[in-house]
Amino acid sequence: MRCLICGCKRDEGSLRDILLSDDPLCSKCRAEWMRKRIHFRIKGIPAEAFYVYNSAFSSALIQYKECGDEALRDIFLYEVRNELRRKYHGYTFLRMPSTETKRNQRGFDHLEEMLKITGIRSEAPFYKIHDFTQKQSGKTERARMETDIGVREGYRFAKKIVLFDDVITTGSTIRGALACIPVHSVKVRIAACAANAKLIKLPFQRRKDIIE
Ligand SMILES: [Zn+2]
């Protein structure tokens, strides 16, 4: 098997490569991802991420999402798949929305594909009201985005849900989704593959401020 990022032959790599040969990444590529448990809160709801959103993670995500390299789908949650399944047993994962345009360009639902390796059931009740990307948008636009997420009419939330996204940077998409949820009657958790390094550089209080 070849590493999905660098293309090296796995059986010619390190001992770890040979022993953990079902990891779709070789140990060298894996080491470039900064695995770190990041805990924070968004509007008081506990959130966690498993990697720091660094350049190696970002370029893999671009390759997967923007270049449509669907084969990369398993690399993101491979290392935490069993833990996620155990920890969120009984929860329904709700995928954060992409714009319709992006979704159509890609030809696949990137979060749905990403979650397949965990075996966790997920649903996509949210949609984006306007088509614009978070990167292009400034602070005002991001604030607008929080009110720019809708939920499908008649959708019934499960009792226990996890809002799931690939990366949390500003938290505005999650806040938008939270605004659609009856948070008092539903147990909500937030999980993402990666989060912005800013979230771990600061002491807890400041970190909380940023996201709230
Ligand atoms: Zn590699």
Boltz pocket constraint, residues with backbone or C-beta under 6 A from the ligand:
constraints:
  - pocket:
      binder: B
      contacts: [[A, 3], [A, 4], [A, 5], [A, 6], [A, 7], [A, 8], [A, 25], [A, 26], [A, 27], [A, 28], [A, 29], [A, 30]]
      max_distance: 6.0
